[in-house]
Amino acid sequence: AMTTVAMGYGALSSFLPATVKDVDPVQGASFAGLLLAVVGGAQMIARYVCGAWADRVGKPGSLMFVGQGLVIASLVGIISGGLPLGWLLVSATLFGCGFGFVSTEAMLEMFMRVPRGRIGQASTVWNAAFDTGTGSGAILLGLVAAWQGYTAIFLVSALVVIVGAIAEIGDRRGRRRALSRGGKSVF
């Protein structure tokens, strides 16, 4: 889940400025900077909200699919909105919120799965998923942009996040089966 959403972030952070520039070359760079700041700000707020929610309900992972859905909606919104600047602002906000939920939930779920002495390793894996997703998203989706244009990268990004959601469903089913067979909760 973390890697696929980070791939979308790699595409968004790398190619949204060029997309906005195509919409309005004079103010495109400034607006792209604002959009990326909105993504970052929304992500910070969503991480806080998600952490507080997980603490309140005592169960990490309850907002994972909400986060993935917000990211998918934002990427599809960029495609279907015809790129008016106000629509891009809404899409950037949705993406930041979704990315904040997924990143927090992924880390909390990883921490739940490992013994206390291996939290550092789980954190390392989370960081690797974030960085690998961001870098590979920029590179691989850059190839898509060169081949099919900017609109295609946001569609492919949304499809990649859908694959991540399907993998998350499979992972949760696997954990439930392992626990029902007497496995430990740190699976």
N, C-alpha and C positions, 0 to 999 in steps of 0.2 A: 504494500500500500504506500509506504513512504517513498520508495524509489519511483513508482509510477507518477505520483503527484509531483515529486521533485523534477521529473522529466518535463511535466507541463510547465513548471516554474522556469526551467531552463529555456524552454521555447518562448514563454511569455517575456522573461527578462531580456532575452536576446533579440527577439523579433518584433515585440510590440512597438518599440520606438520606430522601427522602419515602417511598420504598418500605419502608425499615426502620421508619420511623415508623408506617406502617400495620401492621407486624407487632407492634411493641411500643411504644406511644406514650410510655411512661414512660422507657424506656432507649434508645429509638430514636436520638435525636440523638447520644448518646455512642457507641453502637455504630457509627453511620454514620461518625463521625469516625475511629474505629479502623479501619474498613474502608478508608477513603480513605488513611489512613496506611499500611496494609498494601499497597495498590496502589502507592503511591510507593516504599516500601521494597523491595518485590519488583522494581519497575522498575529501581531503582538497581543491585541485585545482578545482575539479568539483563543490564543494559547492560555491566557489568564482565565477566561470564562470556562474553557474546557477543563482545565486543571481544577478549578473550583467545583465544577459539576461532578467530576470523577471523585473528588474528595467527599462531596455531599452524598452521592449515591453509593460510594464505596466499591465501584466497579468500573475499572477502566475499559474503554472500548465501546461504550454506549453511544458515543457521538462519531465513531469512525465513518459509518455509512452516510451520516448527515454531511460530514466534511467532504467525502468523495462526491456526493451528490452536488454540493455547492460548487466544487471545482469543475465537474462536468457541465453544470448549468452555465458557469461563467465562460468556459471555452466555447460552448455552443452559442452563447449570447454574443460573443465576439464575431462569430461567423454569421449568425442570422440577423444581427442588428444593422447591417449595412454600414457599420462603423461610425455612426454619429458619436460625437465626443461624449455626450451625456451617457449614452449606452455603454461606452467603454469604461466610464467611471463606475457605473453600477457593476459591470463585469469584473473590474479590478477589485472592487470591494468584496464581491462574492468569492473570488479566487483567494484573496487573502484570508478571509474567514475560514474557508474550506481547508486551505493549506495549514492554517493554525490548528484546526481541530485534528486533522490527520497526523500532523507532526507530534502533537502532544499525546494523542491516543496511541500512536505507534511506540513512542518511548515508554509510556506507562505499561503497555502490554508487554514490552520486552523486559522491563524491570520485574514484572510479576512472574515471568517465566524462569528467571535465574535465581540461584541462591544468592543471598546477600553479598557474599564475597566475590561474586562475578558481575556486579553492577557495572563496574568499569568496562568490562568486555562488552556488555550489552550497549553501553553508551557509545563505545567505539563502532560497533556494528551500525547503530542508528546514524552516526555521523557519516559512515561510509555510504550508507543508503542515500542520505541526503546529497552528499557530494557527487556520488556516482550518477544518481538520477539527474541532478542539475547539469552536470557536464555532458552526459550521454544524450540528454534531451536537447541540449543546444547543438550538439554535433549531428546526431541522427535526424533531428527534425529540421536542421539547417539543410541537410541533403534533400529532404522532402520539399522545403521552400524553394530550393534551386530547381527542383524538378517540376513542382506543381503550383508554386506560389504561396503567399502568406496564408491565405484562407485555409489551404490544405493542412498546414501545420497545426492549426487549432483544432481541426476535425480529427486528425490523427492523434493529437494529444488527448482529446476527450476519449477516443477509443482505447488508448493505452490506460487511462485511469479506469475505464470500465473493466479492462482485463485485471487491473489491481483489485477492484472490488470483487470480482469473481474469485480471485486467489484468496482474498480475505474470507470469503464465505467458505471456501474449501478448508482453509486453515482452522476456522472455528469449528467446523464439523469434525475435523481430525482431532482437535483438542478434546471435544466432547466425547468422542469414541474412546480416546486414550484414558480419560478420567473414568468413564463408565466401566472400563476393564481393570480398574484398580491402579491406574497411573497416578503419578504425583501431580500436584497443581503447578509445579514448576516446569511442565512440559514445554 
